């Protein structure tokens, strides 16, 4: 029972951590640039490319596509930020929920580089036809899932960057589409990107250059490859722990059979069939497996609750994209893992149950 409990403890923790990474990283990607992004083919971050008409594309039926949760306009502009003698290159992103005018949210890596704190002023320079300067105030500092000094994204108000580019309120760099949680898988993202790209192409006049739709899979391939690797590791853990638990139960059932060999002989001499005798021992084994499963699940859920509220187990974000071990309790995945493991263990237990057919009642009863 202890062996079964430990195996299911590891299985449920592995499933929950994998689901946690998947949720946190995919939600982080959605926040950074949307799951699907519509831009001009010649879009650049200097603000010199032709903008998109946000009103036109937001009202073109994109939000009615199955699986689309929200359609968000955004403006991007590259800049150089300065605080004292320290400078750094960043990418500004203006959104409708970016906050008050000239207030920004900066990544923690940039805050460390420039020694910025909430409430500090941050001077930014934008290079285009001419250099423009703006003084922003740091409203908040966030933990980014993107590593490296070349992935510093600063969030600000949409109108701030529209004024900077001398654009109208309906002109933006990109239209970002966020999918609902049921459509964030790799296959769904590809399917929705193709569907949305086709819609845009069909509604674009022949004499105009059609915007392109690109998915987060193309922009952040390393993140999705890393998630696929985690899923592969989880599958390996599921198989390994199930096999370990199964063979432990096989040894336990064999011991149970050997200790009751005389009882088996008596039952056979009284007319009980091999199938019914095996069923008795399998029910005993199933009871042990179920108790161990419940104990393992309970301990795993307790761990997930503690880790989810306290983030007590920390990670290096340079290697794992997050600063803590994320957990997400997905009842469907947990039940599927429990059921699959239980069925495999019970199938493995059919092997030692064959021992019953080799028991000779005459020998075992005479020995007794």
Beta strands, then each sheet from edge to edge (+ up, - down):
strand 1: 36-39
strand 2: 52-53
strand 3: 68-83
strand 4: 86-95
strand 5: 103-107
strand 6: 121-126
strand 7: 132-142
strand 8: 153-157
strand 9: 171-172
strand 10: 174-179
strand 11: 212-215
sheet 1: 5+ 7+ 6- 3+ 10- 1+ 11-
sheet 2: 2+ 9-
sheet 3: 5+ 7+ 6- 3+ 4- 8-
end
